[in-house]
């Protein structure tokens, strides 16, 4: 059934043709266990619709409700070509701006409108953005393990598979590890024996990279993700300890609550600092780029509102000499991953793309999902994103509460105090 337009949300200018948005709805599916949120925008042309990524795995119900109840109804009756006006209208309509829930909802409709624009033009989105400046986006994957040996074995397997860059994370006592297994009961005399200890972390990470550089050789680009655990001064201590191992970048050294001190960390660190995936505001991201807070901006594109705001930040990065390295592990849908690649291949600011190799179930639900070829991600040549969504198959993978929420609730220090996960 076609929903009725809201008169107040219609454009005060005549549309070039009779095409109109007739419906907007969220689709949540979890083919790999991670709840992916996609927005479908339908039009009055029965064969013409767009898909956009609105994935916020830890609050997917809230995003779906925002799309269905608040954002979607405002778009019905609008011409889908008014992307800039529609994104501004959605952004300002809640009065209180942004945040990852509303921005993810906005991202879903924004990217769906770009998909429609590409389909109408018969062009992939990267051509609408001005065309390519490179053939493909170089990508890195994560190597992790319970021990240094396991992590390095994993890294060697990725390098043998053709990857030129790997992120290294290694396990240690405590359950608060990202990207590597932790172990329970590491601090038996402590109030919280499963805790994560910052001093042990500050000793272990340089030891991991010393072994990595000596065993993997001088060529591979090596990264490490701190996951926002350190104070500004601890971050500087770690960055200096890692200097001999020539990291490609050090990621998220401090928590987003302390980003006003990221410029001093950035200035003192001998390697490039990459940060930004937890930012839910375009203005916050712009301040980091403008004030020397980041060498590589790595946004979660749906968390800042989609392709339209992200491309403005890409332009700012290019003008400021800051690189981009977008966030994209398993909690970005294939549509969002395609949007990342469209930005990557159309800007000189691009440096590297976080990669994820989707499994068969995702490829079946999302025909056209991009896979790395020799560690490069090539944009699809089909119009729009070149990716579809099989809703019948998607329904076979209903979302469950994301386990990340329960895991994060248990990330504490050995003394029992909560640690930023
Ligand atoms: Mg990260």
Boltz pocket constraint, residues with backbone or C-beta under 6 A from the ligand:
constraints:
  - pocket:
      binder: B
      contacts: [[A, 225], [A, 227], [A, 251], [A, 252], [A, 277]]
      max_distance: 6.0
